[in-house]
């Protein structure tokens, strides 16, 4: 079918809903997608005409695909949810590059506002706002949010605290979609009660609104206002799609479990001719983006199952730039130096995620700290090849055997743990961007605040006097403004009640 991928045969792909996973020649997951029909969707990637007309990012993805796998589910909605889980687990490179619509929409309300309004968001920040979602179907969400805002009379103007001067420019008030708190037609307490009812619906309590929609639909049909009745029916369908179907699917979707256990341990020990059964396996993985926020993970399996009490994670300290080999050497050195200093036992088997380069880095680290010899291997992803020190050729174990499944389970868990830590560090930088939302703080002041206090969390604990004294260019009044804003957007999610 495709000159680039002649081995792709549509007949091998199920014509069912599900997710597809693309890996590169190193076995790394580079893209996760979902489809109502896997066969039809995946075939589009392997058409020569598609490669010629694709944009540069898609063309790069297609050229990078080496292998693929599929996971079938029962419905398209389940495929959406499963796709989201897989993207969070693997953090594929091309899902990041092509993510305009891959980070599903959420709804957001800031209770710290005098008159809160409903907003859309794709990223959940540590800003004490209330978030609802994510919701896979963006078009249904937009229509539903529009109805709920009009139904409860919530303001849509963007000003922080609307007043009489904003009323002249407000179309929503003119067409009676808004309860007009700006000119005092409702009190703050009355407006807050409307927001509480909206929040109740956003939390999934839709029966009352659904009954109102049904009644209005019947009334419109009786008056032969069929277009209005059809619009109300669409809103009701969207509510059901967003909440009823979402709860049902979230409860039932499962990612296939990993095959582990004592049988796999025995098979692995025999396959690799190990001196003792590998009841205790440790594995290292590296995660970074072009050398930034570089971290390493170490996971420990006991008896073929994760032993999370023994997991460790490392922030890379000594390596500058994208050098996975040096990062691997640092992490292995730090972990095993500590094991030896504390007199704790070594694992039965050490595995590193990667081929000869990563394996050599781990061996160099162990030799440098005079660690007693024990089995060490590398697992390369493309063909799940096992590399052993001193051997020029790799070992290929039966791909469907329990030994390989165990190695994959350990490797994938190390990858997940590293990605999770890396994501935490990225989210910390996002939380620090909360300062961007304070009027009057530019890049210079933000950098000065973070340089002095280290994080937004530390800044929250500072007094206005302390901020003004420690940061040049920030006076006491502006320091009070910063403290007031951060107090309203507390890190634990608490705010003054509505």
LINSUL-V9967 format. One record per backbone hydrogen bond with DSSP energy under -0.5 kcal/mol. NH is the residue of the N-H (numbers start at 0). CO is the residue of the C=O. If there is no record, write none. Layout:
BEGIN
NH|CO  NH|CO
END
This chain:
BEGIN
5|2  7|4  11|8  12|9  15|13  17|34  18|70  19|32  20|68  21|30  22|66  23|27  26|23  29|21  30|21  32|19  34|17  37|15  38|13  40|36  41|37  42|38  43|39  43|40  44|40  44|41  45|41  45|42  46|43  47|0  49|46  50|46  51|47  52|48  53|49  58|54  59|55  60|56  61|57  62|58  63|59  63|60  64|60  64|61  65|22  66|22  68|20  70|18  72|16  78|74  79|75  80|76  81|77  82|78  83|79  84|80  85|81  86|82  87|83  88|84  89|85  90|86  92|28  93|29  95|91  96|92  97|93  98|95  101|98  102|98  103|101  104|134  105|120  106|131  107|118  108|129  109|116  110|108  112|109  115|112  118|107  120|105  124|122  126|124  129|108  130|128  131|106  133|104  134|104  137|135  140|136  141|137  142|138  143|139  144|140  145|141  146|142  147|143  148|144  149|145  150|146  151|147  152|148  153|148  165|162  166|162  166|163  167|163  168|165  169|166  170|168  173|169  174|170  175|172  176|171  177|171  178|152  182|179  183|180  184|179  190|186  191|187  192|188  193|189  194|190  195|191  196|192  197|193  198|194  199|195  200|196  201|197  202|198  203|200  204|199  205|203  209|205  210|206  211|207  212|208  213|209  214|210  215|211  216|212  217|213  218|214  219|215  220|216  221|217  222|218  223|220  224|219  225|223  228|224  229|225  230|226  231|227  232|228  233|229  234|230  235|231  236|232  237|233  238|234  239|235  240|236  241|237  242|238  243|238  244|239  246|242  247|243  248|244  249|245  250|246  251|247  251|248  252|248  259|257  264|260  265|261  266|262  267|263  268|264  269|265  270|266  271|267  272|269  273|268  278|276  280|278  280|300  281|348  282|298  283|350  284|296  286|294  288|291  289|287  291|288  293|290  294|286  295|313  296|284  297|311  298|282  300|280  301|304  302|278  304|301  306|299  307|305  309|306  310|307  311|297  313|295  315|293  315|313  322|320  326|322  327|323  328|324  329|325  330|326  331|327  332|328  333|329  334|330  335|331  336|332  337|333  338|334  339|335  340|336  341|337  342|339  343|338  347|279  348|279  349|374  350|281  351|376  352|283  353|351  353|378  358|354  359|355  360|356  361|357  362|358  363|359  364|360  365|361  366|362  367|363  368|364  369|366  370|365  376|349  377|386  378|351  379|377  379|384  380|25  384|379  385|394  386|377  386|384  388|375  390|387  394|385  396|383  396|394  400|397  404|400  405|401  406|402  407|403  408|404  409|405  410|406  411|407  412|408  413|409  414|410  415|411  416|412  417|413  418|414  419|415  420|416  421|417  422|418  423|419  424|420  425|421  426|422  427|423  428|424  429|425  430|426  431|427  432|428  432|429  433|430  434|431  435|432  436|433  437|434  438|436  440|437  441|439  445|441  446|442  447|443  448|444  449|445  450|446  451|447  452|448  453|449  458|454  459|455  460|456  460|457  461|458  466|462  467|463  468|464  469|465  470|466  471|469  473|470  474|472  478|474  479|475  480|476  481|477  482|478  483|479  484|480  485|481  486|482  487|483  488|484  489|486  489|493  492|489
END
